[in-house]
Amino acid sequence: MTSNLDITEAHDHKDAVLVVTGSLNGDSGWVDQLRSRYPEWTVTKCHTYLSGIAEAARKPFRAILAGVDSSLPKLECAVAGLREAAGPETRLLLCCTPELEPLARSAMAGGADDYLLHPLNLDELDTAVGYGRPSRWAPATLTPAPAASTEELTLLAEVLVDLDTRPRVLIQKLAGLIRTALSARGATIIVEGSVATDGEVASKPVLTAALHGSEGVVGQLTIGRRVEGAYTPADVDKLKHYATLAGHILQAATKQRHWRRLAATDECSGLPNRRYLHERLDDILTQAGAEHFPVTLLLFDLDDFKSYNDRFGHDAGDEIIRVAGQLFCTHCREQDVVARYGGDEFAVVFWDAKGPRVAGSKHPDGALSVLDRVREALRTHEFTKLGPSTDARLTISGGLATYPWDATTRTDLLKRADEALLSAKRAGKNRIYLIGSGASGDAP
């Protein structure tokens, strides 16, 4: 039996490299190249991502090089598994042939630090794995970072705290930091079509620099005239350092927003999950209290959902979950929040600013009209996983509660809507209940 592991023994795992060959499995020269380049390091080869994850979890590595395997249906998830097993200190690098470069760039969202093209450029490889070769670096080429003032450090700290803020706000703060650092009359940053200027807009920039990140150029920085005097060579050096710093900050912010979106998204339906719903509903209720508008919460689930799973299989159940969520998104307004609350249960938050509250307002009417359209769409929708001749009929039951009449906090509003949902279920399903009233839209 051939083992999935091919290990060259050495002395210290902190100077060890793990190679996951993936689709480059047949290229033994790749691994031999690494062993020749780093003779004092351990080079461990795994043929599959699964064995690589197990090995990365077993002992520490300085770096992991993973071949981009186009046959994997969820390569990004496999990369994320390597990242989780290896921990944040290990350099995770993807290696691919030029034609697979787009796939490598996409898979980097799983947590990879960079990717390299095959055949490997050895100098790029040295830099990527953090292998220093003193004879190749002349001390004179290393320019120390210019000293930063207390004001610069304060502004930088504010930027780092706000990594998760809106991109436009982050770019604006970076422009302010760089303008302050260079004592400029104005600084402008251009990133993917977004433009932010702090201070004067320079029609003829005095200094410019590209914003570099780990994946190349991510934007451009332009600087106007200095507040007093002319720019010095030290100012030019500082501009280069800040351009690199800004590029890495913008890339880090993009990755952080990406991971935050994943953490707040339900994988099956693609809808926001329970965690996101709680955070967003708190924000909406806070705004509603300040601006005096109603908020209606619907909790609904799919009647007899378990029977569909049992009769048609979990693929059919997943299709039903996705379609139900998509139909609500289609019929709701842009500001309304549609989320998967768990299992076959969903939540929808209907809200808009309509001025001061009026006694006897019929705000739930809008929600009920949406429900009628969705129930009709579910009745006529052809579910591919249920088969063309099925007699299955998909129905929903739900409960409605409205702020501020039924509850004033997120917890209480969810509780009251859930009570109404239970009432609808006890009454025979395929109906919607409002707190404090009877059923609406009963089954025919």
C-alpha positions as CSV (number, residue, x, y, z in Angstrom):
1,M,0.0,0.0,0.0
2,T,1.3,3.5,-0.9
3,S,1.3,6.0,2.0
4,N,-0.1,9.4,1.5
5,L,2.9,10.8,3.3
6,D,6.5,11.0,2.1
7,I,8.7,12.5,4.9
8,T,12.3,13.5,4.9
9,E,13.4,13.6,8.5
10,A,15.2,16.6,10.0
11,H,15.8,18.3,13.3
12,D,13.4,21.2,14.0
13,H,9.8,21.4,12.9
14,K,9.8,25.2,13.1
15,D,12.1,25.0,10.0
16,A,9.8,22.5,8.2
17,V,7.8,22.8,5.0
18,L,4.6,20.9,4.2
19,V,3.8,20.3,0.6
20,V,0.3,19.3,-0.5
21,T,0.8,18.3,-4.1
22,G,-2.9,18.2,-5.1
23,S,-3.2,18.3,-8.9
24,L,0.6,18.7,-9.2
25,N,0.9,15.2,-7.8
26,G,2.8,13.8,-10.7
27,D,5.5,16.6,-10.6
28,S,8.1,15.1,-8.3
29,G,10.5,17.7,-9.5
30,W,8.6,20.3,-7.5
31,V,9.2,18.6,-4.2
32,D,12.8,17.7,-5.1
33,Q,13.4,21.4,-5.9
34,L,12.3,22.4,-2.4
35,R,14.5,19.8,-0.7
36,S,17.5,21.0,-2.8
37,R,16.8,24.7,-2.0
38,Y,16.3,24.2,1.7
39,P,18.6,21.2,2.7
40,E,18.5,22.1,6.4
41,W,14.7,22.0,6.5
42,T,12.2,19.1,6.8
43,V,10.1,18.7,3.7
44,T,6.9,16.7,4.2
45,K,4.8,15.7,1.2
46,C,1.1,14.9,1.2
47,H,-0.8,13.8,-1.9
48,T,-4.2,15.1,-0.7
49,Y,-5.6,18.1,1.1
50,L,-7.2,15.7,3.7
51,S,-3.9,14.2,4.6
52,G,-2.3,17.6,4.6
53,I,-4.8,18.9,7.0
54,A,-4.1,16.0,9.3
55,E,-0.4,16.5,9.1
56,A,-0.7,20.3,9.7
57,A,-2.7,19.7,12.8
58,R,-0.1,17.2,14.1
59,K,3.0,19.4,14.2
60,P,4.0,23.0,13.4
61,F,5.3,24.1,10.0
62,R,7.1,27.3,8.9
63,A,5.2,27.2,5.6
64,I,2.7,25.1,3.6
65,L,2.7,24.9,-0.2
66,A,-0.5,23.6,-1.6
67,G,-1.0,22.7,-5.2
68,V,-4.2,24.2,-6.7
69,D,-6.4,21.1,-7.5
70,S,-9.1,22.0,-10.0
71,S,-10.8,18.7,-9.4
72,L,-11.8,19.7,-5.9
73,P,-15.4,21.0,-5.9
74,K,-14.8,23.2,-2.8
75,L,-11.1,24.2,-3.1
76,E,-11.7,27.3,-0.9
77,C,-13.0,25.2,1.9
78,A,-10.0,22.8,1.6
79,V,-7.7,25.8,1.8
80,A,-9.6,27.1,4.9
81,G,-9.1,23.6,6.5
82,L,-5.4,23.9,6.0
83,R,-5.4,27.4,7.5
84,E,-7.3,26.3,10.5
85,A,-5.2,23.2,11.1
86,A,-1.9,25.1,10.6
87,G,-2.8,28.2,12.7
88,P,-2.1,31.9,11.9
89,E,1.7,31.8,12.2
90,T,2.3,29.4,9.3
91,R,2.7,30.8,5.8
92,L,0.1,29.2,3.6
93,L,1.0,29.5,-0.1
94,L,-0.9,28.1,-3.1
95,C,1.0,26.8,-6.2
96,C,-0.5,26.6,-9.6
97,T,0.2,26.5,-13.3
98,P,-0.6,29.8,-15.2
99,E,-3.9,28.5,-16.6
100,L,-5.2,27.9,-13.0
101,E,-4.2,31.3,-11.7
102,P,-7.8,32.6,-11.5
103,L,-8.8,29.6,-9.4
104,A,-5.8,30.2,-7.1
105,R,-6.9,33.9,-6.6
106,S,-10.4,32.8,-5.8
107,A,-9.2,30.0,-3.4
108,M,-7.1,32.6,-1.4
109,A,-10.3,33.6,0.3
110,G,-9.9,30.4,2.3
111,G,-7.0,32.0,4.2
112,A,-4.0,31.6,2.0
113,D,-1.2,34.3,2.3
114,D,-0.2,34.3,-1.4
115,Y,0.1,32.1,-4.5
116,L,3.1,31.2,-6.7
117,L,3.2,30.1,-10.3
118,H,4.7,26.8,-11.4
119,P,7.5,26.3,-12.3
120,L,8.6,28.1,-9.2
121,N,10.8,31.2,-9.2
122,L,13.2,30.4,-6.4
123,D,13.8,34.0,-5.3
124,E,10.0,34.5,-5.0
125,L,9.9,31.3,-3.1
126,D,12.5,32.4,-0.6
127,T,10.5,35.6,0.1
128,A,7.2,33.7,0.4
129,V,8.4,31.2,3.0
130,G,10.6,33.7,4.9
131,Y,13.9,32.2,4.0
132,G,16.7,34.7,4.4
133,R,19.9,34.6,2.3
134,P,22.2,37.2,3.7
135,S,24.6,37.2,0.8
136,R,21.8,38.2,-1.6
137,W,20.8,41.3,0.4
138,A,23.1,44.4,0.7
139,P,22.6,46.4,3.9
140,A,22.6,49.6,1.9
141,T,19.3,48.6,0.2
142,L,17.4,48.3,3.5
143,T,15.8,51.7,4.2
144,P,14.5,52.1,7.7
145,A,10.9,53.2,8.1
146,P,10.8,57.0,8.8
147,A,9.9,58.0,12.3
148,A,6.2,58.6,12.9
149,S,4.8,61.4,15.1
150,T,2.4,60.9,18.0
151,E,-0.4,62.3,15.9
152,E,0.4,59.9,13.0
153,L,0.4,56.9,15.4
154,T,-3.0,58.1,16.9
155,L,-4.5,58.3,13.4
156,L,-3.1,54.9,12.4
157,A,-4.6,53.4,15.5
158,E,-8.0,54.8,14.6
159,V,-7.7,53.4,11.1
160,L,-6.8,49.9,12.4
161,V,-9.7,50.0,14.8
162,D,-12.1,50.7,11.9
163,L,-10.9,48.0,9.6
164,D,-14.5,46.6,9.6
165,T,-16.1,49.9,8.7
166,R,-17.5,50.9,5.3
167,P,-14.7,50.9,2.6
168,R,-15.4,54.6,1.7
169,V,-14.9,55.6,5.4
170,L,-11.7,53.6,5.7
171,I,-10.2,55.1,2.6
172,Q,-11.1,58.6,3.8
173,K,-9.3,57.9,7.1
174,L,-6.2,56.6,5.3
175,A,-6.1,59.8,3.2
176,G,-6.3,61.9,6.4
177,L,-3.5,59.9,7.9
178,I,-1.2,60.3,4.9
179,R,-1.9,64.0,4.5
180,T,-1.0,64.5,8.2
181,A,2.2,62.4,7.9
182,L,3.5,64.4,4.9
183,S,2.2,67.8,6.1
184,A,0.4,68.0,2.7
185,R,-2.4,70.4,1.7
186,G,-4.3,67.4,0.3
187,A,-4.1,63.7,-0.2
188,T,-6.3,61.5,-2.5
189,I,-6.7,57.7,-2.6
190,I,-8.2,55.9,-5.5
191,V,-9.2,52.2,-4.9
192,E,-11.3,50.2,-7.3
193,G,-13.3,53.2,-8.5
194,S,-13.7,54.7,-5.1
195,V,-12.1,58.1,-4.5
196,A,-11.5,59.8,-1.1
197,T,-9.7,63.1,-0.6
198,D,-8.6,64.7,2.7
199,G,-7.9,68.4,2.4
200,E,-7.5,70.2,-1.0
201,V,-8.1,68.4,-4.3
202,A,-4.8,68.7,-6.2
203,S,-5.4,69.3,-9.9
204,K,-1.7,68.8,-10.5
205,P,-0.3,66.3,-7.9
206,V,3.2,66.9,-6.6
207,L,3.8,63.3,-5.5
208,T,2.2,60.0,-6.5
209,A,2.6,56.4,-5.4
210,A,1.0,53.0,-6.1
211,L,-0.7,51.2,-3.2
212,H,0.9,47.8,-3.0
213,G,-0.5,44.8,-1.2
214,S,0.5,41.1,-1.2
215,E,-1.4,40.5,-4.4
216,G,0.1,43.5,-6.3
217,V,-1.2,47.1,-6.9
218,V,-4.6,47.8,-5.3
219,G,-4.9,51.5,-5.8
220,Q,-3.1,54.9,-6.2
221,L,-2.2,57.7,-3.9
222,T,-1.7,61.3,-5.0
223,I,-0.4,64.2,-2.8
224,G,-0.8,67.9,-3.4
225,R,1.5,70.7,-2.3
226,R,3.2,70.8,1.1
227,V,1.7,73.2,3.7
228,E,5.1,74.9,4.0
229,G,8.2,74.5,1.8
230,A,9.0,71.7,-0.6
231,Y,9.1,67.9,0.0
232,T,12.4,66.4,1.0
233,P,13.8,62.9,0.1
234,A,12.8,61.8,3.6
235,D,9.2,62.8,2.7
236,V,9.4,60.7,-0.5
237,D,10.6,57.7,1.6
238,K,7.8,58.2,4.1
239,L,5.3,58.3,1.2
240,K,6.5,55.0,-0.1
241,H,6.2,53.4,3.3
242,Y,2.7,54.7,3.8
243,A,1.7,53.6,0.3
244,T,2.7,50.0,1.1
245,L,1.1,50.2,4.6
246,A,-2.1,51.5,3.1
247,G,-2.2,48.8,0.5
248,H,-1.9,46.1,3.1
249,I,-4.5,47.7,5.4
250,L,-7.0,47.9,2.5
251,Q,-6.4,44.2,1.6
252,A,-6.7,43.2,5.3
253,A,-10.0,45.1,5.5
254,T,-11.3,43.4,2.4
255,K,-10.5,40.0,3.9
256,Q,-12.0,40.9,7.2
257,R,-15.3,42.0,5.6
258,H,-15.3,38.8,3.6
259,W,-14.9,36.6,6.6
260,R,-17.5,38.6,8.5
261,R,-20.0,38.1,5.7
262,L,-19.3,34.4,5.8
263,A,-19.8,34.3,9.5
264,A,-23.1,36.0,9.1
265,T,-24.4,33.9,6.2
266,D,-26.3,30.7,6.2
267,E,-24.6,28.2,3.9
268,C,-27.6,26.4,2.6
269,S,-30.0,29.3,1.8
270,G,-27.4,32.0,1.2
271,L,-29.5,34.2,3.6
272,P,-28.3,36.1,6.7
273,N,-28.2,33.8,9.7
274,R,-29.5,34.1,13.3
275,R,-26.5,36.0,14.5
276,Y,-26.9,38.7,11.8
277,L,-30.6,38.9,12.4
278,H,-30.1,39.6,16.1
279,E,-27.5,42.4,15.4
280,R,-29.5,44.0,12.6
281,L,-32.8,43.8,14.5
282,D,-31.2,45.6,17.5
283,D,-30.0,48.4,15.1
284,I,-33.4,48.8,13.5
285,L,-35.2,48.9,16.8
286,T,-32.8,51.5,18.1
287,Q,-33.5,53.6,15.0
288,A,-37.2,53.0,15.2
289,G,-37.2,54.3,18.8
290,A,-35.4,57.5,17.8
291,E,-37.4,58.2,14.6
292,H,-40.8,56.8,15.7
293,F,-41.7,54.3,13.0
294,P,-43.1,50.7,13.4
295,V,-41.2,47.5,12.8
296,T,-43.0,44.2,12.1
297,L,-41.4,40.9,12.7
298,L,-42.6,37.7,10.9
299,L,-41.4,34.3,12.1
300,F,-42.5,31.5,9.7
301,D,-41.7,27.8,9.1
302,L,-42.4,25.3,6.4
303,D,-45.4,23.0,7.3
304,D,-44.4,19.3,7.7
305,F,-40.9,20.0,6.4
306,K,-39.5,16.8,8.0
307,S,-41.8,14.7,5.8
308,Y,-40.3,16.2,2.7
309,N,-36.8,15.3,3.9
310,D,-38.0,11.8,4.7
311,R,-39.9,11.3,1.5
312,F,-37.7,13.0,-1.1
313,G,-34.3,13.2,0.6
314,H,-32.2,16.0,2.0
315,D,-31.3,17.4,-1.4
316,A,-35.0,18.2,-1.9
317,G,-35.1,19.7,1.6
318,D,-32.2,22.0,0.8
319,E,-33.9,23.0,-2.4
320,I,-37.1,23.9,-0.5
321,I,-35.1,26.0,2.0
322,R,-33.3,27.9,-0.8
323,V,-36.5,28.5,-2.8
324,A,-38.5,29.7,0.2
325,G,-35.8,32.2,1.1
326,Q,-35.4,33.4,-2.5
327,L,-39.2,34.0,-2.9
328,F,-39.3,36.1,0.2
329,C,-36.3,38.1,-0.9
330,T,-38.0,38.6,-4.3
331,H,-41.3,39.9,-2.9
332,C,-39.8,42.0,0.0
333,R,-38.4,45.5,-0.3
334,E,-34.7,46.2,-0.4
335,Q,-34.5,47.4,3.3
336,D,-36.5,44.5,4.7
337,V,-34.3,41.7,6.3
338,V,-34.9,38.1,5.3
339,A,-32.9,35.6,7.4
340,R,-32.8,31.9,8.1
341,Y,-33.5,31.5,11.8
342,G,-32.6,27.8,12.1
343,G,-33.8,24.5,10.6
344,D,-36.9,25.3,8.5
345,E,-37.7,28.5,10.4
346,F,-37.2,31.9,8.8
347,A,-37.5,35.5,10.0
348,V,-38.5,38.6,8.1
349,V,-38.2,42.2,9.4
350,F,-40.5,44.7,7.7
351,W,-39.6,48.3,8.4
352,D,-39.6,51.8,7.0
353,A,-39.5,55.3,8.3
354,K,-43.0,56.7,8.0
355,G,-42.9,59.6,10.5
356,P,-44.5,59.7,13.9
357,R,-46.5,56.6,15.0
358,V,-50.3,56.9,14.6
359,A,-52.7,55.1,16.9
360,G,-54.4,52.3,15.1
361,S,-51.8,52.0,12.4
362,K,-52.2,49.0,10.1
363,H,-48.5,48.5,9.4
364,P,-48.8,44.6,9.3
365,D,-51.0,45.0,6.2
366,G,-47.9,45.3,4.0
367,A,-46.4,42.1,5.5
368,L,-49.6,40.2,4.9
369,S,-49.7,41.2,1.3
370,V,-46.2,39.9,0.9
371,L,-47.2,36.7,2.6
372,D,-50.1,36.2,0.2
373,R,-47.8,36.6,-2.8
374,V,-45.2,34.2,-1.4
375,R,-47.7,31.6,-0.5
376,E,-49.1,31.7,-4.0
377,A,-45.6,31.5,-5.5
378,L,-44.8,28.4,-3.3
379,R,-48.1,26.8,-4.4
380,T,-47.2,27.1,-8.1
381,H,-43.5,26.6,-8.0
382,E,-42.1,23.5,-9.6
383,F,-39.4,22.0,-7.3
384,T,-37.0,20.0,-9.4
385,K,-36.0,17.7,-6.6
386,L,-39.6,16.7,-5.8
387,G,-40.2,15.3,-9.2
388,P,-42.7,16.3,-11.9
389,S,-45.6,14.2,-10.8
390,T,-45.5,14.7,-7.0
391,D,-48.7,15.6,-5.2
392,A,-46.8,17.4,-2.5
393,R,-48.1,20.9,-1.6
394,L,-45.8,23.2,0.2
395,T,-47.4,25.5,2.8
396,I,-46.1,27.8,5.5
397,S,-47.3,29.0,8.9
398,G,-46.2,32.2,10.6
399,G,-46.6,34.6,13.4
400,L,-46.5,38.4,13.3
401,A,-45.6,40.9,16.1
402,T,-45.1,44.6,15.8
403,Y,-42.9,47.2,17.6
404,P,-43.9,49.1,19.7
405,W,-47.4,47.8,20.3
406,D,-46.5,44.1,20.9
407,A,-43.0,44.5,22.3
408,T,-40.2,47.0,22.6
409,T,-37.0,44.9,22.6
410,R,-35.6,42.3,20.2
411,T,-36.0,39.5,22.7
412,D,-39.6,40.2,23.5
413,L,-40.5,40.8,19.8
414,L,-39.1,37.4,18.8
415,K,-40.9,35.8,21.7
416,R,-44.3,37.3,20.8
417,A,-43.9,36.4,17.1
418,D,-42.9,32.9,18.1
419,E,-46.1,32.7,20.3
420,A,-48.2,33.7,17.3
421,L,-46.4,31.1,15.1
422,L,-47.3,28.4,17.6
423,S,-50.9,29.5,17.6
424,A,-51.0,29.2,13.8
425,K,-49.6,25.7,14.1
426,R,-52.1,24.6,16.7
427,A,-54.9,26.0,14.6
428,G,-54.1,23.7,11.7
429,K,-51.1,25.2,9.9
430,N,-51.1,27.0,6.5
431,R,-52.0,30.3,8.2
432,I,-50.5,33.4,9.7
433,Y,-51.3,34.7,13.2
434,L,-51.0,38.2,14.5
435,I,-50.5,38.8,18.2
436,G,-53.7,40.0,19.7
437,S,-55.9,38.9,16.8
438,G,-57.1,35.8,15.0
439,A,-55.7,34.1,12.0
440,S,-55.1,35.9,8.8
441,G,-55.0,34.1,5.5
442,D,-56.3,30.7,6.7
443,A,-56.0,27.7,4.5
444,P,-58.9,27.3,2.1
